[in-house]
Amino acid sequence: SEDLAERHFSMARSTFGLERHSLSAQSKEMILFLKVNRSYWDAQLVHESI
């Protein structure tokens, strides 16, 4: 739907925008992947992974 597409573009803007200018391309890709797949992980899983 149009709303879904707009949300994805909004996430991409926040990930690739000026506030993320100094991040590497790989870091930006990882952040976007995690944002898009948020339903598959939570803070506890991240904590256990570290």
C-alpha positions as a Markdown table, in Angstrom:
| # | Residue | x | y | z |
|---|---|---|---|---|
| 1 | Ser | 0.0 | 0.0 | 0.0 |
| 2 | Glu | 1.0 | 3.6 | -0.3 |
| 3 | Asp | 1.3 | 4.0 | 3.5 |
| 4 | Leu | 3.7 | 1.0 | 3.7 |
| 5 | Ala | 5.9 | 2.5 | 1.0 |
| 6 | Glu | 6.0 | 5.8 | 2.7 |
| 7 | Arg | 7.0 | 4.2 | 6.0 |
| 8 | His | 9.9 | 2.4 | 4.2 |
| 9 | Phe | 11.1 | 5.6 | 2.6 |
| 10 | Ser | 10.8 | 7.4 | 5.9 |
| 11 | Met | 13.0 | 4.7 | 7.6 |
| 12 | Ala | 15.5 | 5.0 | 4.8 |
| 13 | Arg | 15.7 | 8.8 | 5.2 |
| 14 | Ser | 16.3 | 8.5 | 8.9 |
| 15 | Thr | 19.0 | 5.8 | 8.3 |
| 16 | Phe | 20.7 | 7.4 | 5.3 |
| 17 | Gly | 20.1 | 11.0 | 6.2 |
| 18 | Leu | 22.6 | 13.7 | 7.2 |
| 19 | Glu | 22.6 | 12.6 | 10.9 |
| 20 | Arg | 24.1 | 9.3 | 9.7 |
| 21 | His | 26.6 | 10.8 | 7.3 |
| 22 | Ser | 29.7 | 9.4 | 9.0 |
| 23 | Leu | 28.5 | 5.8 | 9.1 |
| 24 | Ser | 29.9 | 3.3 | 6.6 |
| 25 | Ala | 27.6 | 1.8 | 3.9 |
| 26 | Gln | 27.7 | -1.5 | 5.7 |
| 27 | Ser | 26.6 | 0.0 | 9.0 |
| 28 | Lys | 23.7 | 1.9 | 7.2 |
| 29 | Glu | 22.6 | -1.3 | 5.6 |
| 30 | Met | 22.6 | -3.2 | 8.9 |
| 31 | Ile | 20.6 | -0.4 | 10.6 |
| 32 | Leu | 18.0 | -0.5 | 7.8 |
| 33 | Phe | 17.8 | -4.3 | 7.9 |
| 34 | Leu | 17.2 | -4.2 | 11.7 |
| 35 | Lys | 14.6 | -1.5 | 11.4 |
| 36 | Val | 12.7 | -3.3 | 8.6 |
| 37 | Asn | 12.9 | -6.7 | 10.5 |
| 38 | Arg | 12.1 | -5.2 | 14.0 |
| 39 | Ser | 9.4 | -7.8 | 14.6 |
| 40 | Tyr | 12.1 | -10.6 | 14.7 |
| 41 | Trp | 14.2 | -9.2 | 17.5 |
| 42 | Asp | 14.0 | -7.3 | 20.8 |
| 43 | Ala | 16.4 | -5.8 | 23.3 |
| 44 | Gln | 16.7 | -9.1 | 25.2 |
| 45 | Leu | 17.9 | -10.9 | 22.1 |
| 46 | Val | 20.4 | -8.2 | 21.4 |
| 47 | His | 21.7 | -8.3 | 25.0 |
| 48 | Glu | 22.1 | -12.1 | 24.8 |
| 49 | Ser | 23.9 | -11.8 | 21.5 |
| 50 | Ile | 26.6 | -9.5 | 22.8 |
